[in-house]
């Protein structure tokens, strides 16, 4: 084995330090996360109805062997033994299947299915002592750390290797790795179970071997297999990521058609088949539960179909009658004009660039790669970053006008979570945007200020990712009064 050049050796030692500090910080916030407390002092092990919905499925599968998280009786109460009947386990993200009356999580079931096996392993290794009934906080923390923290550490090590060829300047390299470690919502959302961080790491694990094949000229079959497996898994977790899967498939077909067909494609289809099959087990057809709007119409459901628009909207309890009525002022019932929505998704209260200004340098990097010479290997990835970002912004802006999705910023949450899976792709181009002025002191000062704001946004989210981001909180009616929801 040849020794590393002195400069690269020093950089890698600093890489290890940055990764170790970030890993310790993120693991720490996972271990101290308490969810929330009620007025009776009970500590909920989960943060919100969103992660409770997934954990309810994991518990039902792991303890009862069923996807059903409950059943409603004729009096509107849950049957005894229903997971969601227990204190701290009910959720608004649920549907009722009309033909059997069973309550299911509205979340896609593939991820909870996989984690139910982990839960069973935890119970087996602890001789049954660690379980949701007796030690919910411990089980939740173990599962969250396994799916968020471990992939984060692997992602950072691989990203550091990517910087060997993408960052020629030491300051740019250190800045980029620090940004990946603590400057994005992948760190902020690591304290809670969600599909977005897992999809982001999976996207990078698909992109990295594709980068090695495309830019380094390596042709090993397992690189194609890994790229296919993780690209398929990303698409199963975030359906719009099917676009990433399609682009990687076509790009690798251009390089090595035979290996792509034999290794990439079968592995890509595996998680997609799991996604379709687990959906079928719940719904009886191939569509996800959340696509059946009528399944949200049952006694006690938070979600209702707005008779005026036909859209799913959030509700609240009428203090006078005790019945559920549409909450017109809530974020889940919003349908702003397309230009206002696009503004807030980009530079507003849920904005990519207002909450994570480090990605301004990604835009600069895309321009430099596409417009300048000498960056040919990165051009496909710059095009991919620009194309997917514009495609998704357009989709989430326009599609709700045709009854697909909602203009609610992903509900009550920090950041624009539907685009989190693009973060690793943005980080791949980030170093190029920093290099042109990295020697200028004023530029470094601006870049560091952007990193501070981005890191503050990320770690503000660790208190509870399923709350308003800090900028939304500042603009909210309780403070400046500019935003009412």
C-alpha positions in Angstrom: 0.0 0.0 0.0 1.4 3.4 -1.0 1.6 6.1 1.6 -0.7 9.1 1.1 0.7 12.5 0.1 1.4 14.7 3.2 -1.4 17.1 2.3 -4.0 14.4 1.8 -2.9 12.6 4.9 -3.4 15.7 7.0 -6.8 16.3 5.4 -7.9 12.8 6.2 -6.8 13.2 9.8 -8.9 16.3 10.0 -11.8 14.4 8.3 -11.8 11.9 11.1 -11.9 14.6 13.7 -14.9 16.4 12.0 -16.7 13.1 11.6 -16.1 12.0 15.2 -17.3 15.3 16.6 -20.4 15.3 14.4 -21.1 11.6 15.2 -20.8 12.3 18.9 -23.1 15.4 18.7 -25.8 13.6 16.7 -25.7 10.5 18.8 -25.9 12.6 21.9 -29.1 14.4 20.8 -30.6 11.0 19.8 -29.9 9.6 23.3 -31.3 12.7 25.1 -34.4 13.1 22.9 -37.5 12.7 25.2 -40.3 13.2 22.7 -42.7 15.4 24.7 -44.4 15.5 28.1 -48.1 15.8 28.9 -49.5 17.9 31.7 -49.5 14.7 33.7 -45.7 14.4 33.3 -45.8 11.3 31.0 -42.9 11.3 28.6 -43.9 10.3 25.1 -41.1 8.3 23.4 -41.9 9.7 20.0 -41.9 13.3 18.8 -45.1 13.6 16.8 -48.1 11.8 15.2 -45.8 11.3 12.2 -43.2 9.0 13.8 -45.8 7.5 16.1 -47.6 6.3 13.1 -44.6 4.3 11.9 -43.7 3.1 15.4 -47.3 1.9 15.9 -46.9 -0.3 12.8 -43.5 -1.6 14.0 -45.1 -2.5 17.4 -48.1 -4.1 15.9 -46.0 -6.3 13.5 -43.4 -7.1 16.2 -45.8 -7.9 19.0 -49.0 -9.0 17.3 -47.9 -10.0 13.8 -50.4 -7.7 12.1 -50.2 -4.4 10.2 -53.4 -3.2 11.8 -52.7 -0.7 14.6 -56.3 -0.8 16.0 -60.0 -1.3 15.3 -62.8 1.1 16.0 -65.9 -0.1 17.8 -69.4 1.1 17.0 -69.2 3.6 19.9 -66.2 5.2 18.3 -63.7 3.8 20.9 -60.8 1.6 20.1 -61.1 -2.1 20.8 -59.0 -3.3 23.8 -55.5 -4.3 22.7 -55.3 -1.7 19.9 -51.8 -0.2 19.8 -53.2 3.3 19.2 -55.5 3.0 22.3 -52.5 3.2 24.6 -51.5 6.6 26.0 -48.9 8.3 23.9 -49.4 6.0 20.9 -52.4 7.5 19.0 -51.7 9.3 15.8 -53.4 11.5 13.2 -51.6 9.7 10.4 -54.0 6.7 10.1 -56.7 5.4 7.9 -59.7 3.0 8.4 -60.2 0.3 5.8 -63.9 0.3 5.1 -64.4 -3.5 4.4 -62.9 -4.7 7.7 -63.0 -1.7 10.0 -59.3 -2.0 10.8 -57.1 1.0 11.5 -53.8 1.2 9.6 -50.9 3.7 9.5 -51.2 5.9 6.4 -47.4 5.7 6.0 -45.9 3.4 3.3 -45.4 0.0 5.1 -42.0 -1.2 3.7 -39.8 0.7 6.2 -41.9 -0.3 9.2 -41.8 -3.9 8.0 -38.0 -3.9 7.9 -37.8 -2.2 11.3 -40.2 -4.7 12.8 -37.6 -7.3 12.2 -35.1 -5.2 14.0 -37.5 -4.8 16.9 -37.9 -8.6 17.1 -34.1 -8.9 17.1 -33.9 -6.4 20.0 -36.5 -8.4 21.9 -34.7 -11.7 21.2 -31.2 -10.4 22.2 -32.6 -8.9 25.4 -34.6 -12.1 26.3 -37.8 -10.1 25.9 -36.9 -7.5 28.4 -36.5 -4.6 25.9 -40.0 -4.0 24.4 -42.3 -1.2 23.6 -44.6 -1.9 26.5 -41.9 -1.8 29.2 -39.1 0.3 27.8 -40.4 2.4 24.9 -37.7 5.1 25.2 -34.9 2.6 25.0 -36.4 0.7 22.0 -37.1 4.0 20.2 -33.6 5.3 20.7 -32.0 2.0 19.5 -34.1 2.0 16.3 -33.6 5.7 15.6 -29.8 5.4 16.1 -29.6 2.3 13.8 -31.4 3.9 10.9 -30.2 7.5 11.2 -26.9 7.7 13.1 -25.1 4.7 11.5 -25.9 5.7 7.9 -24.9 9.2 8.7 -21.4 8.1 9.8 -21.0 5.9 6.7 -22.2 8.8 4.5 -19.7 11.2 6.0 -16.8 8.8 5.5 -17.8 8.2 1.9 -18.4 11.9 1.3 -14.9 12.6 2.6 -13.5 10.1 0.0 -15.5 11.9 -2.7 -13.9 15.2 -1.6 -10.5 13.6 -2.5 -11.3 14.3 -6.1 -13.9 17.1 -5.9 -12.1 19.5 -3.6 -8.5 20.6 -4.4 -8.4 23.2 -1.6 -8.0 22.2 2.0 -10.3 24.9 3.3 -13.0 24.0 0.7 -12.7 20.3 1.7 -13.0 21.0 5.5 -15.9 23.4 4.9 -17.8 20.9 2.7 -17.3 18.1 5.2 -18.4 20.3 8.1 -21.4 21.3 6.1 -22.4 17.7 5.4 -21.8 16.8 9.1 -23.7 19.5 10.9 -25.0 22.0 8.3 -28.1 20.2 6.9 -31.4 18.9 8.1 -30.1 15.4 7.8 -28.5 16.1 11.2 -31.6 17.9 12.6 -34.0 15.1 11.6 -31.7 12.3 12.9 -33.4 12.4 16.3 -36.7 11.1 14.9 -37.9 8.1 12.8 -38.7 9.3 9.3 -38.3 8.2 5.7 -36.5 11.4 4.6 -33.1 11.0 6.2 -33.0 7.3 5.3 -33.9 8.1 1.7 -31.2 10.8 1.6 -28.5 8.4 2.8 -29.8 5.8 0.5 -29.6 8.2 -2.4 -26.0 8.9 -1.7 -25.2 5.2 -1.4 -26.7 4.9 -4.9 -24.9 8.0 -6.3 -21.4 7.2 -4.9 -20.8 3.9 -6.8 -22.4 5.5 -9.9 -19.8 8.3 -9.5 -17.0 5.8 -9.2 -18.2 4.0 -12.3 -18.8 7.2 -14.3 -15.9 9.4 -13.2 -13.2 6.8 -12.2 -13.8 4.3 -14.9 -14.2 1.3 -12.5 -16.4 -1.5 -13.8 -16.8 -4.0 -10.9 -20.2 -5.6 -10.9 -20.9 -5.0 -7.3 -20.7 -1.2 -7.9 -23.7 -1.5 -10.3 -25.5 -3.8 -7.8 -25.1 -1.4 -4.9 -26.2 1.5 -7.0 -29.2 -0.3 -8.2 -30.2 -1.6 -4.7 -30.0 1.8 -3.1 -31.5 3.7 -6.0 -34.5 1.3 -5.8 -34.7 1.7 -2.0 -34.7 5.5 -2.3 -37.5 5.3 -4.8 -39.5 3.1 -2.5 -39.0 5.6 0.4 -39.6 8.7 -1.7 -41.7 8.0 -4.8 -40.4 11.1 -6.7 -36.9 9.5 -6.4 -38.0 7.2 -9.2 -36.6 9.9 -11.4 -33.1 9.4 -9.8 -33.5 5.6 -10.4 -34.3 6.2 -14.0 -31.4 8.6 -14.6 -28.9 6.3 -13.0 -30.2 3.3 -14.9 -29.8 5.2 -18.2 -26.4 6.6 -17.4 -25.0 3.2 -16.4 -26.6 1.6 -19.4 -24.6 4.0 -21.5 -21.4 2.9 -19.8 -22.0 -0.9 -19.4 -25.3 -2.2 -20.7 -24.8 -5.8 -19.9 -23.6 -5.2 -16.3 -26.4 -2.7 -15.7 -29.1 -5.1 -16.9 -27.6 -8.1 -15.0 -26.6 -6.3 -11.7 -28.2 -2.9 -11.4 -31.7 -3.6 -12.6 -32.6 -6.8 -10.6 -31.3 -5.2 -7.3 -33.2 -2.0 -8.1 -36.5 -4.0 -8.5 -36.1 -5.8 -5.2 -37.1 -2.9 -2.8 -39.7 -1.7 -5.3 -41.3 -5.2 -5.2 -41.2 -5.1 -1.4 -42.9 -1.7 -1.5 -45.7 -2.9 -3.8 -46.2 -6.2 -1.9 -46.4 -4.6 1.5 -48.9 -2.0 0.2 -51.0 -4.9 -1.2 -51.0 -6.6 2.2 -52.7 -3.5 3.7 -54.9 -2.1 1.0 -55.7 -5.1 -1.1 -54.4 -3.3 -4.2 -51.2 -1.8 -5.4 -51.8 1.8 -4.3 -50.6 3.2 -0.9 -53.1 3.7 1.9 -52.8 7.5 1.7 -54.1 7.4 -1.9 -57.5 6.2 -0.6 -59.0 9.5 0.5 -62.3 8.0 1.6 -60.4 5.9 4.1 -59.7 9.1 6.1 -63.5 9.6 6.7 -64.3 7.9 10.0 -65.2 9.0 13.5 -62.3 10.7 15.2 -60.2 11.2 12.1 -58.1 14.3 12.0 -58.2 14.4 8.2 -61.4 15.3 6.3 -62.3 15.8 2.7 -63.1 19.4 2.2 -66.6 19.5 0.5 -65.7 22.7 -1.3 -62.4 21.6 -2.9 -62.2 17.8 -2.5 -58.8 18.1 -0.9 -57.8 16.5 2.4 -57.5 19.1 5.1 -56.8 19.2 8.8 -59.4 19.5 11.5 -59.8 20.7 15.1 -62.2 20.1 17.9 -65.0 22.7 18.2 -65.0 23.8 21.8 -68.8 24.4 21.8 -70.0 21.1 20.3 -67.0 18.8 20.8 -67.1 17.7 17.2 -64.3 17.8 14.6 -64.5 20.7 12.2 -62.2 21.9 9.4 -59.4 24.0 10.8 -59.1 26.7 8.1 -56.3 28.4 9.9 -54.1 25.3 10.3 -51.1 24.6 8.1 -52.6 21.3 6.9 -55.5 23.2 5.3 -53.5 25.8 3.5 -53.6 26.2 -0.3 -51.6 29.3 -1.1 -51.2 30.7 -4.6 -48.4 29.0 -6.5 -46.0 32.0 -6.5 -46.4 32.5 -2.7 -45.8 28.8 -2.2 -42.8 28.7 -4.4 -41.4 31.8 -2.6 -41.6 30.1 0.8 -40.2 26.9 -0.5 -37.1 28.6 -1.8 -36.4 31.7 0.3 -39.3 32.0 2.7 -40.2 30.4 6.0 -39.5 26.8 4.7 -37.0 27.9 2.2 -34.0 25.9 1.0 -31.8 28.9 0.8 -33.1 30.9 3.8 -32.8 28.0 6.2 -29.8 26.3 4.6 -27.9 29.1 2.8 -24.9 26.8 2.3 -26.7 25.6 -0.8 -26.3 29.0 -2.5 -22.8 27.7 -3.2 -24.3 24.6 -4.8 -26.1 26.8 -7.2 -22.8 28.6 -8.0 -21.1 25.2 -8.4 -23.8 24.0 -10.8 -23.2 27.2 -12.9 -19.4 26.7 -12.8 -19.6 23.0 -13.8 -22.0 23.6 -16.7 -20.5 26.8 -18.0 -16.8 26.3 -17.5 -14.2 23.9 -18.8 -12.3 21.2 -16.9 -15.3 19.7 -15.0 -16.6 17.3 -17.5 -16.8 14.3 -15.1 -19.1 16.2 -12.8 -21.4 17.6 -15.5 -23.8 14.7 -15.4 -24.2 15.1 -11.7 -24.6 18.9 -11.9 -27.3 18.5 -14.5 -28.9 15.9 -12.3 -28.9 18.2 -9.3 -30.3 21.1 -11.2 -32.9 19.0 -13.1 -34.2 17.1 -10.1 -34.4 20.2 -8.0 -36.4 22.2 -10.6 -38.5 19.2 -11.3 -39.5 18.7 -7.7 -40.1 22.4 -7.0 -42.3 22.5 -10.1 -44.1 19.3 -9.1 -44.9 20.3 -5.5 -46.0 23.8 -6.7 -48.2 22.7 -9.6 -49.4 19.2 -8.9 -51.7 20.2 -6.0 -53.8 22.3 -8.4 -54.7 19.0 -10.1 -55.6 17.2 -6.9 -52.2 15.6 -6.4 -50.7 16.3 -2.9 -51.1 19.5 -0.9 -49.5 22.9 -0.6 -48.8 22.6 3.1 -44.9 22.4 3.2 -45.0 18.9 4.5 -47.2 19.9 7.5 -45.8 21.0 10.8 -42.1 20.3 10.4 -38.7 21.9 10.2 -37.5 22.5 6.6 -38.8 21.3 3.3 -38.7 17.7 4.1 -39.9 16.4 0.8 -36.6 17.5 -0.8 -34.3 16.2 1.9 -33.3 13.2 -0.2 -31.6 15.7 -2.7 -29.2 17.0 0.0 -26.4 14.5 -0.7 -26.6 15.5 -4.4 -26.4 19.2 -3.6 -23.4 18.5 -1.3 -21.6 16.7 -4.2 -21.5 20.0 -6.2 -21.0 22.3 -3.1 -17.1 22.3 -3.3 -17.1 23.6 -6.8 -19.1 26.6 -5.8 -16.6 27.4 -3.1 -13.4 27.0 -5.0 -13.4 30.1 -7.2 -13.2 32.6 -4.3 -11.9 30.4 -1.5 -8.7 32.4 -1.1 -10.6 35.6 -0.5 -11.1 36.5 3.2 -14.4 38.2 2.6 -15.8 35.2 0.7 -14.8 32.9 3.5 -16.5 35.1 6.0 -19.7 35.0 4.1 -19.4 31.2 3.6 -18.9 30.7 7.3 -21.9 32.9 8.2 -24.0 30.7 5.8 -22.7 27.6 7.6 -23.5 29.0 11.0 -27.1 29.8 9.9 -27.5 26.3 8.3 -26.1 24.5 11.4 -28.4 26.6 13.6 -31.4 25.6 11.5 -30.4 22.0 11.7 -29.8 21.9 15.5 -32.9 24.0 16.2 -34.8 21.1 14.7 -33.4 18.6 17.2 -35.6 19.9 19.9 -38.5 18.5 17.8 -38.2 18.2 14.1 -42.0 18.1 13.8 -42.5 21.8 14.7 -42.1 25.1 12.9 -38.6 26.0 11.7 -37.1 29.0 13.5 -37.8 31.4 10.6 -41.5 30.3 10.5 -41.6 30.8 14.3 -40.2 34.3 14.0 -42.8 35.2 11.3 -45.7 33.5 13.0 -48.7 35.3 14.5 -47.4 34.9 18.0 -44.3 37.0 17.2 -44.1 39.3 14.1 -47.6 38.3 13.1 -46.8 38.0 9.3 -47.8 34.3 9.0 -51.1 33.1 10.5 -50.7 29.3 10.2 
